[in-house]
C-alpha cells in the first residue's frame, strides 16, 4: 500500500511533457511503474498554422459529413443555407472515410462544420484527435429559451465556456499495480490560465458581467484549487469589471433546475463541460435546438450541439441546430449582417409555430429550411429592387 502511494505521488508531479516521454519509452524499464498504457496522445508542440484559404474574396470552409442519413441531410442543409444567405463562403465536403484528409482540410481552411453524428469509438477518437492536434482548447455554446419550445422558464440566456483538450481529453491511463488501471487527469497552470483568459475576454466582448465558475474543489482540491486561484488572480489583475462567483457543481445544478434566469455565464473545466451543456440544453428545450463551437487560437470547428453531445441515436438532424451552426460560422468569418438575417428568419419560423415532430409540430426539417431560404431570397430580392430604384 505504501509503495502504491509513493508511486501515485511521483506520478502526480509529472508534467505534461514528462508524461509523454515516460510513455514513449519502453514501459518495462520505467522505474516505479509496473505497466503503462497509452490510449491517446498528448500534444506538446505548437500547431502548424497555414495561410488562410481565401481566393477571389471567397473563404473556404471544411464540411465534414458521412454516408448516414444525418450526414447527407446536414450537408444539404448547410450548403443550401450558405447559398441562400449570399455569403462568399464555399465548403469543401469531406467524408468520414477519407482519413487524414479531414485534418488536412481543417488545417488549410481554419474553419469547419461537423454535422454527422457517429457513435462508434473510432470516430470519437478521431474527433478528440482533431481537438488535440489543432489545439481547440475552448468549447462554447449559448443556450437560451425560445417561446413555445419546451422551456418552462422565460428569458434564459446562458453562455457556457469549458476547457476542451486538457485533463481527461488526453485519454492517458496507467497501471500502478497489476490488475489496477487508473485514468490520468493532467492539468497545467499555463493551460488553465490561457483558457480562463480566453473565456474572460469572450465575456467582455459579449458585454456580459456575471461569471459563475463551476468547480468541485471539495473533491479535487489540487486541480480545481488551481483553477480557482488563477481565476481570482486574473479577475483581480486584468478583468476587474467581471463579477466572479465560484460555485460547487452540486449547488450549481440545483440552482439551474430551479432558477436558470439567474445565470449569465458558466465557466468550467473539462470535467464538467459536456455535463453542464446537457443540463442547460435540457432546461431550454433540448440539445437539438442549439449549436456548439470548439475553437483555438487559429482554428475552429462548428457543430450542432446535438452532434457534440451524441446523447441518443437520432435518425434525423434538427434544422434549428444546423441554422444556429451556420450563424456561428458566419459571425466567425466576419459576415455579421448575413448572420443576423439568417438568425432572424429562424426566429420568425419559431414565432409562426413552424415546428418539427420532436417539438410537437407536424413540419419536416426540409420544410423549415426551405421556408427560411425562400424568405431570405425574397428579402434580398426586395433589397436589390430598392437599390435599383
C-alpha positions as CSV (number, residue, x, y, z in Angstrom):
1,X,0.0,0.0,0.0
2,X,2.8,2.4,0.9
3,X,4.6,1.6,-2.4
4,X,1.5,2.4,-4.4
5,X,1.0,5.7,-2.5
6,X,4.6,6.7,-3.3
7,X,4.2,5.8,-6.9
8,X,0.9,7.8,-7.2
9,X,2.6,10.9,-5.6
10,X,5.5,10.6,-8.0
11,X,3.1,10.4,-11.0
12,X,1.2,13.5,-9.8
13,X,4.4,15.5,-10.1
14,X,5.0,14.6,-13.7
15,X,4.4,17.5,-16.1
16,X,2.6,17.2,-19.4
17,X,5.8,16.7,-21.3
18,X,7.2,14.2,-18.9
19,X,4.1,12.0,-19.1
20,X,4.6,11.7,-22.8
21,X,8.2,10.9,-22.5
22,X,7.6,8.2,-20.0
23,X,5.0,6.6,-22.1
24,X,7.0,6.8,-25.3
25,X,9.9,4.7,-23.9
26,X,9.9,1.0,-23.2
27,X,7.4,0.7,-20.4
28,X,9.2,-2.3,-18.8
29,X,12.2,-0.2,-18.0
30,X,10.4,2.7,-16.4
31,X,11.4,2.9,-12.7
32,X,8.5,2.9,-10.3
33,X,5.8,1.7,-12.7
34,X,4.8,-1.9,-13.4
35,X,3.0,-1.0,-16.7
36,X,1.9,1.9,-18.8
37,X,-0.9,2.0,-21.3
38,X,-1.4,4.8,-23.8
39,X,-4.9,5.3,-25.1
40,X,-4.5,8.8,-26.5
41,X,-1.7,11.2,-27.4
42,X,-0.7,14.4,-25.7
43,X,0.1,17.4,-27.9
44,X,3.3,19.1,-26.7
45,X,4.2,21.1,-29.8
46,X,2.7,24.2,-31.3
47,X,0.1,24.0,-34.1
48,X,1.4,24.4,-37.6
49,X,-0.6,27.4,-38.9
50,X,-1.1,27.7,-42.6
51,X,-2.2,30.9,-44.5
52,X,-6.0,31.2,-44.6
53,X,-7.5,29.9,-47.8
54,X,-9.3,32.8,-49.4
55,X,-9.4,33.1,-53.2
56,X,-11.1,35.9,-55.1
57,X,-12.8,37.1,-51.9
58,X,-14.3,33.7,-51.2
59,X,-13.5,32.0,-47.9
60,X,-13.3,28.2,-47.9
61,X,-14.5,26.1,-45.0
62,X,-14.5,22.3,-44.4
63,X,-17.7,20.4,-44.3
64,X,-17.4,17.0,-42.6
65,X,-20.2,14.7,-43.5
66,X,-20.8,11.0,-43.7
67,X,-22.8,8.3,-45.6
68,X,-25.6,8.2,-43.0
69,X,-28.9,9.9,-43.5
70,X,-28.0,12.6,-40.9
71,X,-24.7,13.3,-42.7
72,X,-26.3,13.7,-46.1
73,X,-29.1,15.7,-44.7
74,X,-26.9,18.0,-42.8
75,X,-24.5,18.7,-45.7
76,X,-27.5,19.6,-47.9
77,X,-28.8,22.0,-45.2
78,X,-25.5,23.7,-44.7
79,X,-24.8,24.2,-48.5
80,X,-28.3,25.5,-49.1
81,X,-28.3,28.0,-46.2
82,X,-24.9,29.4,-47.1
83,X,-26.0,29.8,-50.7
84,X,-29.3,31.5,-49.8
85,X,-27.6,33.9,-47.4
86,X,-25.3,35.0,-50.2
87,X,-22.1,34.8,-48.2
88,X,-18.8,34.4,-50.0
89,X,-18.1,31.1,-48.4
90,X,-17.6,27.8,-50.2
91,X,-17.5,24.5,-48.5
92,X,-15.1,21.6,-49.1
93,X,-17.0,18.4,-48.5
94,X,-15.0,15.7,-46.7
95,X,-16.5,12.3,-45.8
96,X,-15.6,10.5,-42.6
97,X,-13.9,7.7,-44.6
98,X,-11.3,10.0,-46.1
99,X,-8.9,9.5,-43.2
100,X,-6.3,12.3,-42.6
101,X,-7.8,14.4,-45.3
102,X,-10.3,15.8,-42.8
103,X,-7.4,17.1,-40.6
104,X,-5.5,18.5,-43.5
105,X,-8.6,20.3,-44.8
106,X,-9.4,21.9,-41.5
107,X,-5.7,22.8,-41.1
108,X,-5.8,24.6,-44.5
109,X,-9.2,26.2,-44.2
110,X,-9.1,27.0,-40.4
111,X,-12.9,26.6,-40.1
112,X,-15.0,23.5,-40.3
113,X,-18.6,22.4,-39.9
114,X,-19.1,18.9,-38.5
115,X,-22.7,17.7,-39.0
116,X,-22.5,13.9,-38.8
117,X,-23.4,12.0,-35.6
118,X,-21.2,8.9,-35.3
119,X,-21.2,6.9,-32.1
120,X,-18.5,4.3,-32.5
121,X,-15.3,4.6,-30.6
122,X,-13.1,5.0,-33.7
123,X,-14.8,8.2,-34.9
124,X,-15.0,9.6,-31.4
125,X,-11.2,9.1,-31.2
126,X,-10.8,11.0,-34.5
127,X,-12.8,13.9,-33.1
128,X,-10.7,14.0,-30.0
129,X,-7.5,13.9,-32.1
130,X,-8.8,16.9,-34.1
131,X,-9.2,18.9,-30.8
132,X,-5.8,17.8,-29.7
133,X,-3.8,18.3,-32.9
134,X,-5.4,21.7,-33.7
135,X,-5.3,22.8,-30.1
136,X,-9.1,23.6,-29.9
137,X,-8.8,24.3,-26.2
138,X,-12.2,26.0,-25.7
139,X,-15.7,24.7,-26.0
140,X,-18.6,27.3,-26.2
141,X,-22.3,27.2,-26.6
142,X,-25.1,29.6,-26.0
143,X,-28.3,28.1,-24.5
144,X,-31.5,30.2,-24.5
145,X,-35.2,29.8,-24.2
146,X,-37.5,30.1,-27.2
147,X,-41.2,30.8,-26.9
148,X,-43.2,27.6,-27.3
149,X,-40.2,25.2,-27.2
150,X,-40.5,23.2,-24.0
151,X,-38.8,25.7,-21.8
152,X,-40.6,26.3,-18.5
153,X,-38.6,29.5,-17.8
154,X,-38.7,32.6,-20.0
155,X,-35.6,34.8,-20.7
156,X,-33.0,32.2,-20.2
157,X,-29.7,33.1,-21.9
158,X,-26.6,31.2,-20.7
159,X,-23.2,31.3,-22.3
160,X,-21.3,28.1,-21.4
161,X,-17.5,28.1,-21.8
162,X,-15.5,24.9,-20.9
163,X,-12.0,23.5,-21.5
164,X,-11.8,21.2,-24.4
165,X,-8.5,19.4,-24.7
166,X,-6.9,19.1,-21.2
167,X,-7.3,16.6,-18.4
168,X,-9.4,13.6,-19.4
169,X,-9.3,14.6,-23.1
170,X,-5.7,13.4,-23.2
171,X,-7.0,9.9,-22.6
172,X,-4.0,8.7,-20.7
173,X,-4.1,5.7,-18.5
174,X,-1.5,3.9,-16.3
175,X,-1.3,0.8,-14.1
176,X,0.4,1.3,-10.8
177,X,0.0,-2.3,-9.9
178,X,-1.1,-5.3,-11.8
179,X,-4.8,-5.5,-12.3
180,X,-5.4,-1.8,-11.4
181,X,-5.8,0.8,-14.1
182,X,-6.2,4.5,-13.3
183,X,-7.1,7.4,-15.6
184,X,-4.5,10.2,-15.7
185,X,-6.0,13.7,-15.4
186,X,-3.2,16.1,-16.4
187,X,-3.5,19.8,-16.0
188,X,-1.0,22.7,-16.1
189,X,-1.2,26.2,-14.7
190,X,-0.2,27.7,-18.0
191,X,-3.1,25.9,-19.9
192,X,-5.6,26.8,-17.2
193,X,-4.6,30.5,-17.3
194,X,-4.8,30.5,-21.1
195,X,-8.2,29.1,-21.1
196,X,-9.5,31.4,-18.4
197,X,-8.0,34.5,-20.1
198,X,-9.7,33.5,-23.3
199,X,-13.0,32.9,-21.5
200,X,-12.9,36.2,-19.7
201,X,-12.1,38.0,-23.0
202,X,-15.2,36.5,-24.6
203,X,-17.3,37.6,-21.7
204,X,-16.1,41.1,-22.0
205,X,-16.5,41.1,-25.8
206,X,-20.1,40.0,-25.5
207,X,-20.8,42.6,-22.8
208,X,-21.7,40.1,-20.1
209,X,-20.9,40.6,-16.5
210,X,-21.5,37.7,-14.1
211,X,-19.3,34.6,-14.4
212,X,-20.2,31.5,-12.4
213,X,-17.1,29.3,-12.1
214,X,-18.3,25.8,-11.7
215,X,-15.9,23.6,-9.8
216,X,-15.7,20.7,-7.3
217,X,-12.7,21.7,-5.2
218,X,-14.1,19.9,-2.2
219,X,-13.4,16.6,-4.0
220,X,-10.5,17.7,-6.2
221,X,-8.6,20.3,-4.1
222,X,-5.4,20.2,-6.2
223,X,-6.6,20.6,-9.8
224,X,-9.8,22.5,-9.0
225,X,-7.9,24.6,-6.5
226,X,-5.5,25.8,-9.2
227,X,-8.5,26.7,-11.4
228,X,-10.0,28.9,-8.6
229,X,-6.7,30.6,-7.7
230,X,-5.9,31.5,-11.2
231,X,-9.4,32.7,-11.9
232,X,-9.4,35.1,-8.8
233,X,-5.9,36.4,-9.8
234,X,-7.0,37.1,-13.4
235,X,-10.2,38.8,-12.3
236,X,-8.3,41.0,-9.8
237,X,-5.4,42.0,-12.1
238,X,-6.9,42.0,-15.7
239,X,-10.7,41.8,-15.6
240,X,-12.0,43.8,-12.6
241,X,-15.3,44.5,-14.3
242,X,-16.3,40.9,-14.2
243,X,-18.3,39.6,-11.3
244,X,-16.8,36.2,-10.4
245,X,-18.8,33.7,-8.4
246,X,-17.3,30.3,-7.7
247,X,-20.0,27.7,-7.2
248,X,-19.8,24.0,-6.4
249,X,-21.1,21.7,-9.1
250,X,-24.0,20.2,-7.0
251,X,-25.3,23.6,-5.9
252,X,-25.0,24.9,-9.5
253,X,-27.1,22.1,-10.9
254,X,-29.8,22.5,-8.3
255,X,-30.0,26.3,-8.9
256,X,-30.0,25.8,-12.6
257,X,-33.0,23.5,-12.4
258,X,-35.0,25.8,-10.2
259,X,-33.9,29.3,-11.4
260,X,-31.8,29.3,-14.6
261,X,-32.6,33.0,-15.3
262,X,-30.1,34.0,-12.6
263,X,-27.1,32.6,-14.6
264,X,-25.3,34.6,-17.2
265,X,-22.0,32.9,-18.0
266,X,-20.9,29.4,-16.8
267,X,-17.2,28.6,-17.0
268,X,-15.9,25.2,-16.1
269,X,-13.0,22.7,-16.6
270,X,-13.0,19.8,-19.0
271,X,-14.5,17.5,-16.3
272,X,-18.0,19.2,-16.4
273,X,-18.3,20.8,-19.8
274,X,-20.4,18.2,-21.5
275,X,-22.4,17.5,-18.4
276,X,-23.3,21.2,-17.9
277,X,-24.2,21.5,-21.6
278,X,-26.5,18.6,-21.2
279,X,-28.2,20.1,-18.2
280,X,-28.6,23.6,-19.7
281,X,-29.8,22.3,-23.0
282,X,-32.4,20.1,-21.4
283,X,-33.7,23.0,-19.4
284,X,-34.0,25.1,-22.5
285,X,-35.8,22.5,-24.7
286,X,-33.2,20.0,-25.9
287,X,-29.7,19.8,-27.4
288,X,-31.1,19.7,-31.0
289,X,-32.0,23.4,-30.7
290,X,-28.5,24.7,-30.3
291,X,-25.0,24.8,-31.8
292,X,-21.5,24.5,-30.3
293,X,-18.1,25.7,-31.1
294,X,-14.7,24.1,-30.5
295,X,-12.2,26.8,-31.0
296,X,-8.5,27.5,-30.6
297,X,-6.2,30.4,-31.4
298,X,-6.3,29.8,-35.1
299,X,-8.8,27.1,-35.9
300,X,-12.5,26.4,-35.1
301,X,-15.0,23.6,-35.6
302,X,-18.7,24.4,-35.6
303,X,-21.3,21.7,-35.0
304,X,-24.9,21.3,-33.8
305,X,-24.9,20.6,-30.0
306,X,-26.8,17.5,-30.9
307,X,-23.7,16.3,-32.7
308,X,-21.4,17.4,-29.9
309,X,-23.2,15.5,-27.2
310,X,-24.3,12.5,-29.2
311,X,-26.7,11.6,-26.4
312,X,-29.1,9.4,-28.4
313,X,-29.1,7.8,-31.8
314,X,-31.1,10.4,-33.7
315,X,-32.4,9.3,-37.1
316,X,-32.9,12.9,-38.2
317,X,-30.9,16.1,-37.8
318,X,-32.6,19.1,-36.3
319,X,-32.8,22.1,-38.7
320,X,-32.6,24.5,-35.8
321,X,-29.2,23.3,-34.7
322,X,-27.9,23.5,-38.3
323,X,-29.2,27.1,-38.8
324,X,-27.5,28.1,-35.5
325,X,-24.3,26.4,-36.6
326,X,-24.3,28.4,-39.9
327,X,-24.9,31.6,-38.0
328,X,-21.9,30.9,-35.7
329,X,-19.8,30.2,-38.8
330,X,-20.8,33.5,-40.5
331,X,-20.1,35.5,-37.4
332,X,-16.7,33.8,-37.1
333,X,-15.8,34.6,-40.7
334,X,-17.0,38.2,-40.3
335,X,-20.3,38.2,-42.2
336,X,-22.3,39.7,-39.4
337,X,-25.1,41.2,-41.5
338,X,-25.9,37.9,-43.2
339,X,-25.6,36.0,-39.9
340,X,-28.2,38.3,-38.3
341,X,-30.5,38.0,-41.2
342,X,-30.4,34.2,-41.1
343,X,-30.9,34.2,-37.3
344,X,-33.9,36.5,-37.6
345,X,-35.5,34.2,-40.1
346,X,-35.1,31.2,-37.8
347,X,-36.7,33.2,-35.0
348,X,-39.6,34.1,-37.4
349,X,-40.3,30.4,-38.2
350,X,-40.4,29.7,-34.5
351,X,-42.8,32.6,-33.7
352,X,-45.1,31.4,-36.5
353,X,-45.3,28.0,-34.9
354,X,-43.4,26.1,-37.6
355,X,-42.0,23.1,-35.7
356,X,-40.7,19.6,-36.3
357,X,-42.2,16.5,-34.8
358,X,-39.8,16.4,-31.8
359,X,-41.4,19.7,-30.7
360,X,-45.0,18.6,-31.1
361,X,-45.1,20.0,-34.6
362,X,-46.0,18.5,-38.0
363,X,-43.5,20.1,-40.3
364,X,-40.4,18.3,-41.7
365,X,-36.9,19.7,-41.4
366,X,-36.7,20.2,-45.1
367,X,-39.8,22.4,-45.0
368,X,-38.3,24.6,-42.3
369,X,-35.0,25.0,-44.2
370,X,-36.9,25.9,-47.4
371,X,-39.1,28.3,-45.5
372,X,-36.0,30.2,-44.2
373,X,-34.3,30.1,-47.6
374,X,-37.3,31.4,-49.5
375,X,-37.7,34.3,-47.1
376,X,-34.0,35.2,-47.3
377,X,-34.2,35.2,-51.0
378,X,-37.3,37.4,-51.1
379,X,-35.8,39.9,-48.7
380,X,-32.6,40.1,-50.7
381,X,-34.6,40.4,-54.0
382,X,-36.5,43.3,-52.4
383,X,-33.3,45.0,-51.3
384,X,-31.9,44.7,-54.9
385,X,-35.0,46.3,-56.3
386,X,-34.8,49.2,-53.8
387,X,-31.2,49.8,-54.7
388,X,-32.1,49.9,-58.4
389,X,-34.8,52.4,-57.8
